[in-house]
Amino acid sequence: MSGFFVVFEGGDGVGKTTQIELLARALRAGGREVVETREPGGTELGRELRQAIMHGGHVAPRAEALLYAADRAHHIATKVRPALERGAAVVQDRYIDSSVVYQGGARGLGDEVARVSEWATEGLVPDLTVLLDMESVPERLARELDRVERETGGDRALIRESFLALASREPERYAVVDASQSVDDVAADVRVAVDSALTKVGLAGLPAAHAGVEPWGTP
C-alpha cells in the first residue's frame, strides 16, 4: 500500500476532532487525497452499530467488544484499505488501542480483545498513532455523554495510564502529545510527528503551516 495511515487516540475530551480536522487540512494543502474517518461510525453499517453501542440500552461487555470488532472489520475492508491502496492519507479517530483500553482494560476483558481486533483487521497497523494525552478536564465534556463514556467515567485515570502504557511499548510508532497545551501548540507537535512518520515511509512532508486554528472541537 502506498498511502499513509494515522490514528488519533486518547481519553474522552482531549480534542481529537479538532486536531484531526487541522491535520487533514494540512495534508490536503500538500495535494494529498485525505479520508477522515472514525470508529465506530465510519461506514453506513458502522453508523448503525455506533447508534446501538453508544446510544442504545445496556450492551453486555463481550457483546460490546464484538460489535466494535465487527464495525472495525467492515470499516477496514471497505473504506480504509481501499483508500490506502489508491495512495490516500487516512486520518482516523480511534482504532484497536481504544478497544484494548476500554473493553480490554476498563471492561476487564483482557488480551482477547486485541487478538480479535487484529484478526478482524488482518493485522493492519497504522503508520503513526498520535496519543493526545492530558488529565481529564470536566469542562471539555460539557456535551451529553454517550453510554460508554457514562459507564467508564470513573475509570478515566486508568484509561489514561493504559494508553500511555501502550505507547511506551512501541515508541517508534506512537507520538505522545501534551493535549493540555493550546490548540496551536498541539497542532504544531502533531505536525512534527506526522512529518517524521511521512519521511519514514518515504513520502513528502507537510507544507508550511498556516496560522489561525479553531478552538476545541468535540472529542
N, C-alpha and C positions, 0 to 999 in steps of 0.2 A: 504494500500500500504506500502511496506517495503523499498522503495527506498528513495532517497534524492534529492530534487528539489531546486536548487539555480539559481537565476536570477541576471544578471548584468544590471543595468540601469545607465543612466546619459546622459548628453548632447553630442553633436557631438564632437569627437576628444579627449575624456577623456582617451582613451586607453583600452576600454573594450575587444577588441580582444586579446591583449597581456595578460591581466590578466585571461581571460577565458582559454587560452592555458596553462598558468602556473598552474592554479588550476586543470585543467583536468589532467595534467601531475602528479601533486602531489596525486590526488585521485587514479590514476591508479597505482602509486607506492605503494599504500596501498592495492592493489589487487582487487580494485573495477572495475566493468564494468562502463564505463563513456560514456554518449551520449552527444556530443557537438552539439548544435543546435541554431537556431536563428529565429526571427520573424521580417519581413516576410521572407520566403525562406527556411524553414526547411524541406519541403517536395517537391515532384515534382510539385504538384499544387501550393504550396507556391512560388516556383521559378518563375512560370508563373505570379502569382499575383504580386510578387516583381517587376518583369520587368515592368508590366503595371502601378503599383503605383509609382515606384520610378524613372523609366527611360523613361516613355511614355510621352504623351502630358498632357494637363490640365485634372485634375480629380476634380469634384465638392467635396467640403469638406464632405458632408454627404455620398456621394458615397465612398470617400476615407476611411472614418471610417468604413463603412460596408464591404469594401474589406479587411481591416485589420481584422475585426471580423470573416469574412468567412475563411481567412487563419488560424486564431487562433483556430477556432472550429475544423477544419480538422487536424491541427497540433497536438493539444492536444489529440484528439480522436485516431489518427493513429500512433503517434510517442511517445509523452511524457507519456501518461498514460500507454501504454503497457510496456515502459521501466521501469517506477516506479513500476509497478506490478511485474516485474521479479527481482526487487531489485537493479536496476542500479541507479547510480547518474546521474541526468540530469543537465547539466550546460548550461544555455540558455542566449543568447544575446537578451534582450528586451522582455517585456510581457505587461500586461494590463496597468501598470503605464505609459508606453510610449504613449499609446493611450489616456489615461486620460490627459497627459501633452500636447501632440502635437495636437491631434484632439479636445479634450475637452477644453483645455486651449488656445493654440496658434491659433487654428482654430475657437474658440468661440462656440463650440457645447455643452458644459456644461456636466452635470452629466449623461445624457443619454448614453454617450459613455461608461462609466464604467458599467452601467447596462446591455448594450448589450453584452459587453465582458464577464461579469460574467455569463450571460445566455449561451453564446457560449461555455464557458469552463466548464459548470456545476459546477461552484464555486471552481475550483481548485486553491489553494493558495500555493505559494512557501514556503518551509521551511525557506528560507532566501533570502532576496533581498539585494544585495550589490549595494549601490549607490556610484559610483565614482564621486566625486564632486570637481569641480575646476572652476575658471573663464575661459571664452573662450579664447583660445590661437590660433590665426590665423595660426601659423606655423604648428599646428597639423592638419590643414585642407588643406594641400598643394595639396592633390589629387583632382580629379574632383568631385564636389559635385553632389549629386542626386537631383531630383526635389524637394523633401520635404525639404532637407537641404537648398536649394536655397531660397525657398519660406518662410521658417521660420527663416532665418538667422538674421533678425532684432529683433527676439524675444528671443535671447539666454539668456539674463538676466532673463526674465520671466520664461523661461523653467527651468533654474537652480533653481529659487525660488520655482517653482511648485513641482519639485522633492523633494526638502528639506521639503516642507510643507507636502507632502505625508509621508515622513519618520518620521516626528515629530508626526504624528497621531498614528503610530503603531511602536514605538521604539523597541519593543521586537522582531519584525520581520525584521527590517532593520539594516544594518551596513553601516553607512556613512563613507566613506574612503576618505581622502585627496589625490586626484589624482595628485596634483602638486608635490608630493614627487618623489624620484627616483623610478624606476620600482621595484627595490628590496624592498624598504620600503613599497610601495603599496602592493606588493605581501605578505609581512610579515603581514600587517594589515588584509588583506583578509584571510590569513590562521588562524589568531586568531579568526576572526568572524566565519569562517566555522567550526573550531574545536568546538566552543561553541555551534553552531547550531546542529552539529552532536551529541554532548552529550545530548542536549535537546530531541532529537528524539530517543535516546537510541542506537546510532551507534558508532562504534570505530572512534577515531580521526585520523587525518592525520599523516603519518610517519614523521620522522625528515626531516627538509628542506635541500635541496642541493643548493650549491652556483652555480651562473652562470645563468643569465637570459638574454634574448634577449632585445634589445631596443624596443622602441614603435612599436606596430603593427598598423594596421589601426583601426579606432574607431569602 
